[in-house]
Amino acid sequence: MEDVYEVYPDKVRVYTTGLIFTVFAIAFFAVLFAKTWLILKLFALLFAVLFGYLVFRTMSKAFQRHPEYVIDQQGITDNTREDVITLPWSDIMKIEMVPNNAVMQIGILAKDALVKDNQGENLKENIKNNGNVAFYTVMIDGFNYRQKQFTGIFKELERQGMVYNPQILISEYIDPETKRKMADKRDEIRRAQRRQRKMDARQLAGKPVHRWKFW
C-alpha cells in the first residue's frame, strides 16, 4: 500500500478569507453611489474590482478537486503553480517551519534547486512572494490552513522524510517564550543534579548531610 498524504485547501479558511474580501469589495463598490469626488470613485472602482477578483480566486479553491500538495514515497509534489514539480526525497536537504511576517510557513530546500529550470522558476516566484525566505524550493503557507492542519502537514513531512531519507534536516519552529521556559527547566534540572551529586559525595566521605527543615 502506497504511503500517500494529500493536502487539500482548507474550506473554512477559504470561506472566511472570501467573506472578508467580499465585505471590502462591497464597501468600495458602495462609494460609487456616494456624493464625492470623481477621482475617489475611480479609486473605489479599482479596489472594488481588485477585491472582486480576489473573491473569485479565493472561493474557487473551495471547489478544487485536486490536492495542492502530495506527499508520498516519490517525494513532495507542488501543484499550486503552473509548472508542477516533484522533489524526490533524495534531493531534499532541509524541511523547516519558519516565521514569515505574521504567519508560519514550511520551507523545503532541495540541493539541486538552482540547477533544474522548473525549480529555478519556483525560486523566482518565492523571491517575489516570500522575500527573506525565498531560497526554499517549495513553500507551504500557513495562512492558507488552520493550525491543526498546518501542523499535521509538517508532522507528515517529518514522518515520511525520516522514512525515505533520514539525512534530511528537519527543524520545527519554537517561539522565544517556549525556548526560555525550556531553558529555565533545563537549568533547574542541572542545579538539582549538582545538589544531588554533592550530597552523594558527602555521604561517601562519611560527612553528615545537612538538610533544611521547616516546621
Summary of the structure (lengths in Angstrom):
residues: 215
radius of gyration: 26.2
end to end distance: 65.4
largest distance: 94.9
contacts: 548
relative contact order: 0.11
helix: 55%
strand: 18%
